[in-house]
Amino acid sequence: MSYDEHDAAMDEMYELIGDELYPEHRTQAIGEFTADRLSSYYLANPMVMRPAVDALQEANRLKDNGHHSATVVFCATTIELLLKATLLQPIVYGLVHNEGLADIIVKHAVGQTGFDRYRDLLSRLFKELANLDIATVSREGATVALIDESRRVQGLRNDIIHKGHACDEAAAQNAFDVAVAVFERIVVDVLWQLGLAVGKKGRIEPRQDT
């Protein structure tokens, strides 16, 4: 998908909003978004991750039935839902205190396909909450960062949808493994640092320490 005039206009709008919200210290925005406020959001919206869980389960069914290309499509959807709807959306609602304005930003930012332009925002969140650099998080045995593997899955998904490309079983399995790793290595870690855990059907709830 190419970067067009609409994308440029939306980016300009986000910049203007950011200048209004944090005219002098915009780089401190994420730091001001405390763990307590994030935790409160998840407890008030415990099923925010359910669409991602449903997409991952569908990907698993498609994979088991040999539908390789469809598997990749649902894995890419799972990754985007985990990174944007589960992690980025709570940040937006927390930083933008006007609920109506927050709804507009979430609709346009989180609703867009892809997550590359929000990589820095996600990276800062992961650093603040889990004290880990998202650029260094990888699957066991992988030679590249998980976030870069996610981008490759997204690229393959785009080729399947827009160019009619097909993929083999290995590519489908890889996409599934990447999606699972995003859940386990990124989302679960962030929630854990907030004192939260994932329960049945993707419900986010207080962590039960043992």
C-alpha positions as CSV (number, residue, x, y, z in Angstrom):
1,M,0.0,0.0,0.0
2,S,1.5,3.4,-1.0
3,Y,1.7,6.5,1.1
4,D,-0.8,8.9,-0.4
5,E,-2.2,12.4,0.2
6,H,-4.7,11.1,2.7
7,D,-1.9,9.5,4.8
8,A,0.0,12.7,4.7
9,A,-3.0,14.7,5.8
10,M,-3.6,12.3,8.7
11,D,0.0,12.4,9.8
12,E,-0.1,16.2,9.8
13,M,-3.3,16.1,11.9
14,Y,-1.5,13.8,14.5
15,E,1.4,16.2,14.6
16,L,-0.9,19.2,15.2
17,I,-2.7,17.3,18.0
18,G,0.6,16.4,19.6
19,D,1.8,20.0,19.5
20,E,-1.4,21.1,21.2
21,L,-1.2,18.3,23.9
22,Y,2.5,18.6,24.5
23,P,3.9,21.8,23.0
24,E,7.2,21.7,24.9
25,H,7.9,18.1,26.0
26,R,6.2,15.8,23.6
27,T,8.9,13.1,24.1
28,Q,7.6,12.8,27.7
29,A,4.1,11.9,26.7
30,I,4.4,8.2,27.2
31,G,6.3,8.7,30.4
32,E,3.3,10.6,31.8
33,F,1.0,7.7,30.9
34,T,1.3,5.8,34.2
35,A,1.0,2.1,34.7
36,D,-1.9,2.7,37.0
37,R,-3.9,4.4,34.3
38,L,-3.1,1.7,31.8
39,S,-4.1,-1.0,34.2
40,S,-7.4,0.8,34.9
41,Y,-8.2,0.9,31.2
42,Y,-7.7,-2.8,30.8
43,L,-9.8,-3.6,33.8
44,A,-12.6,-1.4,32.5
45,N,-12.2,-3.0,29.0
46,P,-11.3,-6.6,29.9
47,M,-12.2,-8.0,26.5
48,V,-10.2,-5.6,24.4
49,M,-8.0,-8.4,23.2
50,R,-10.8,-10.8,22.3
51,P,-10.8,-9.9,18.6
52,A,-7.1,-10.8,18.4
53,V,-7.7,-14.1,20.2
54,D,-10.5,-15.0,17.8
55,A,-8.3,-14.1,14.8
56,L,-5.5,-16.3,16.1
57,Q,-7.8,-19.2,16.7
58,E,-9.2,-18.9,13.2
59,A,-5.6,-18.8,11.9
60,N,-4.9,-22.1,13.7
61,R,-8.0,-23.7,12.2
62,L,-7.1,-22.6,8.8
63,K,-3.5,-23.8,9.2
64,D,-4.7,-27.3,10.4
65,N,-6.9,-27.5,7.3
66,G,-4.1,-26.7,4.9
67,H,-5.3,-23.2,3.9
68,H,-1.9,-21.6,3.9
69,S,-2.6,-18.2,2.4
70,A,-5.7,-17.6,4.5
71,T,-3.6,-18.6,7.6
72,V,-1.1,-15.8,6.8
73,V,-3.9,-13.3,6.4
74,F,-5.4,-14.1,9.8
75,C,-2.0,-14.1,11.4
76,A,-1.2,-10.6,10.1
77,T,-4.6,-9.5,11.4
78,T,-3.8,-11.0,14.8
79,I,-0.5,-9.2,15.0
80,E,-2.0,-5.8,14.1
81,L,-4.8,-6.3,16.7
82,L,-2.4,-7.2,19.4
83,L,0.0,-4.3,18.8
84,K,-2.5,-1.6,17.9
85,A,-5.9,-2.4,19.5
86,T,-4.4,-4.1,22.6
87,L,-1.4,-1.8,23.3
88,L,-1.7,1.4,21.2
89,Q,-5.4,2.1,21.8
90,P,-5.1,2.3,25.6
91,I,-2.3,4.9,25.2
92,V,-4.4,7.0,22.9
93,Y,-7.3,7.0,25.2
94,G,-5.1,7.8,28.1
95,L,-3.2,10.7,26.5
96,V,-6.2,12.3,24.9
97,H,-8.6,13.2,27.7
98,N,-11.4,14.4,25.5
99,E,-13.3,11.2,24.8
100,G,-14.8,12.4,21.5
101,L,-11.4,13.4,20.2
102,A,-9.9,10.1,21.4
103,D,-12.5,8.2,19.5
104,I,-11.6,10.1,16.3
105,I,-7.9,9.5,16.7
106,V,-8.4,5.8,17.5
107,K,-10.6,5.3,14.5
108,H,-8.1,6.7,12.1
109,A,-4.9,5.6,13.7
110,V,-5.7,2.2,15.1
111,G,-8.1,1.5,12.2
112,Q,-5.4,1.8,9.5
113,T,-3.7,-1.3,8.1
114,G,-0.1,-1.6,9.2
115,F,1.8,-0.6,12.3
116,D,5.2,0.6,11.1
117,R,4.5,4.3,11.7
118,Y,3.6,3.5,15.3
119,R,6.7,1.4,16.0
120,D,8.4,4.2,18.0
121,L,5.3,4.6,20.1
122,L,5.0,0.9,20.8
123,S,8.8,0.7,21.5
124,R,8.5,3.5,24.1
125,L,5.6,1.8,25.8
126,F,7.4,-1.6,26.0
127,K,10.5,0.2,27.4
128,E,8.6,2.1,30.0
129,L,6.5,-0.8,31.3
130,A,8.7,-3.9,30.7
131,N,12.2,-2.3,30.7
132,L,12.9,-4.1,27.4
133,D,13.8,-2.8,24.0
134,I,11.2,-4.1,21.5
135,A,13.9,-4.0,18.8
136,T,15.8,-6.7,20.6
137,V,12.8,-9.0,21.4
138,S,13.0,-12.1,19.2
139,R,11.8,-15.7,19.0
140,E,14.1,-18.4,20.2
141,G,16.3,-19.4,17.3
142,A,15.3,-16.4,15.2
143,T,18.0,-14.2,13.6
144,V,15.9,-11.0,13.4
145,A,13.7,-9.1,15.9
146,L,10.1,-10.1,16.4
147,I,8.9,-6.7,15.3
148,D,10.7,-7.2,12.0
149,E,9.3,-10.7,11.5
150,S,5.9,-9.2,12.1
151,R,6.5,-6.7,9.3
152,R,7.5,-9.5,7.0
153,V,4.2,-11.4,7.8
154,Q,2.4,-8.2,7.0
155,G,4.2,-7.8,3.7
156,L,3.3,-11.4,2.7
157,R,-0.3,-10.8,3.7
158,N,-0.4,-7.7,1.5
159,D,1.0,-9.7,-1.5
160,I,-1.6,-12.4,-1.0
161,I,-4.5,-9.9,-0.9
162,H,-3.4,-7.3,-3.4
163,K,-1.3,-9.4,-5.8
164,G,-2.9,-12.8,-5.6
165,H,0.3,-14.5,-4.3
166,A,0.1,-17.8,-2.6
167,C,2.4,-19.3,0.1
168,D,3.4,-22.8,1.3
169,E,2.9,-24.6,4.5
170,A,6.3,-23.4,5.9
171,A,5.3,-19.7,5.4
172,A,1.9,-20.3,7.1
173,Q,3.5,-22.0,10.1
174,N,6.1,-19.2,10.4
175,A,3.4,-16.6,10.3
176,F,1.5,-18.4,13.0
177,D,4.6,-18.8,15.2
178,V,5.3,-15.1,14.9
179,A,1.7,-14.2,15.9
180,V,1.9,-16.4,18.9
181,A,5.3,-14.9,19.9
182,V,3.9,-11.4,19.7
183,F,1.2,-12.4,22.1
184,E,3.6,-14.3,24.5
185,R,6.7,-12.1,24.3
186,I,5.2,-8.6,24.0
187,V,1.6,-8.4,25.0
188,V,1.7,-10.8,27.9
189,D,5.0,-9.2,29.2
190,V,3.4,-5.7,29.2
191,L,0.3,-6.9,31.0
192,W,2.4,-8.8,33.5
193,Q,4.3,-5.7,34.4
194,L,0.9,-4.0,35.0
195,G,-0.2,-6.7,37.4
196,L,-2.5,-8.2,34.9
197,A,-2.8,-11.6,33.2
198,V,-4.8,-13.1,30.3
199,G,-7.7,-15.4,31.3
200,K,-10.1,-17.5,29.4
201,K,-11.1,-16.2,25.9
202,G,-8.5,-13.5,26.1
203,R,-10.1,-11.7,29.1
204,I,-7.6,-9.4,30.9
205,E,-7.9,-9.6,34.6
206,P,-5.8,-9.0,37.8
207,R,-2.8,-11.3,38.0
208,Q,-3.0,-14.0,40.7
209,D,0.4,-14.2,42.2
210,T,1.4,-17.7,43.5
